[in-house]
Amino acid sequence: MPSRRLPRTNLARLSAMRSCKELNDITPPADSPLTPGTATNLGTGYPIYLNALNASSSAKTNQTQQSALVVPLRDSARLWVGHGFQALINACQRGSFPNSVKNLYGLALDAKAMPDMGTEQAILDAALAYETGETARTLAGGAAITFPSLMDITGAVTAFRNANLQQSVLKNAYDTAQEAVNALNPDADKLILRMWNEIETAFDTGDKPSMRRRAREFGVVYIPSPGETPSADDYSVIGAATDSTTSLPLANVVVELVGTGLSYTSDADGKFYLPPIAPGSYTLSASLAGYLPFTQAVVVVAGQVLQVGVVLMPTSPPPTP
């Protein structure tokens, strides 16, 4: 027999509260499965949780957009600093500069390669070392390296540094917003548990499939018990969402049958379960931030559970290790 699964993600918590509130708001009080106190707490708690989650989502979007700006600026800064060091090393190899000046730039006298710049901090450290060395060498009467010039390098590094600092600010804002959501989760979990207990109690007349069907309308989620074969009495479409590039499961994917009101937010294993619906042809859609929209035509057959694999493609390729 299917077992109840309480929400394990923030989006699943929001979905549970929203589904219950939307239906309860149009249900006559005498027919509501919720006690007045629980209904009041839901009416108060849902918008607070929604606003907190929206703030977190917005903060994450801002951080993601800033990251898209930082990456090319970081690569440009690394390129300019690397060219500066390479020009220095080449000048020493030609005999234009004595090897001893390498020490001014933080390099060993026998160095024939630029410093490692595999991290963002390493880029900034290398840029500072180059600026320090070039300034000291030219102040001592040496000819400035002009291709690239110190001004060119400093401009690229400054642009990267400023963008990186802004990204840090936005990351802190996202962390703060996420902490606000996490602080609400214990009370949200208690509210959802109370809601679901009251819903099941109100609809339990002994016919468990009927109880689950009515409880699902108010947002209660059921999944197959371990080893259980999903029944058409409880599900119409089941499946799992995965990343097209890694084949790893994707949580928080919103899967729905378009135009039916049936939806499910995938769990940590990427699995989703849509409740029974009348046989027919439908469009199944799936969406997750950072991935291209997914749609697929499906046919629900009476007495059968349709299994669908949802494979989402990232909107941009994964970063190079």
Buried (B, 14 or more C-beta within 10 A) or exposed (E): EBEBBEBEBBBBBBBBBBBBBBBBEEBEEEEBBBEEEBBEBBEEBBEEBBEBBEBBBEBBEBBBEBBEBBBEBBEBBBBBBBBBBEBBBEBBEEEEBEBEBBEBBBBEEEBEEBBEBEEBEBBBBBBEBBBEBBEBBEEEEBEEBEEBBBEBBBBBBEBBBEBBEBBEEBBEBBEEBBEBBEEBBEEBBEBBBBBBBBBBEBBBEEEBEEBBBBBBBBBBBBBBEEEEEBBBBBBBBBBBBBBEEEEEBBBBBBBBBEEBEBBBBBBEEBBBBBBBBEBEEBEBBBBBEEBEEBEBEBEBEEEEBBEBEBBBEBEEEEEEE
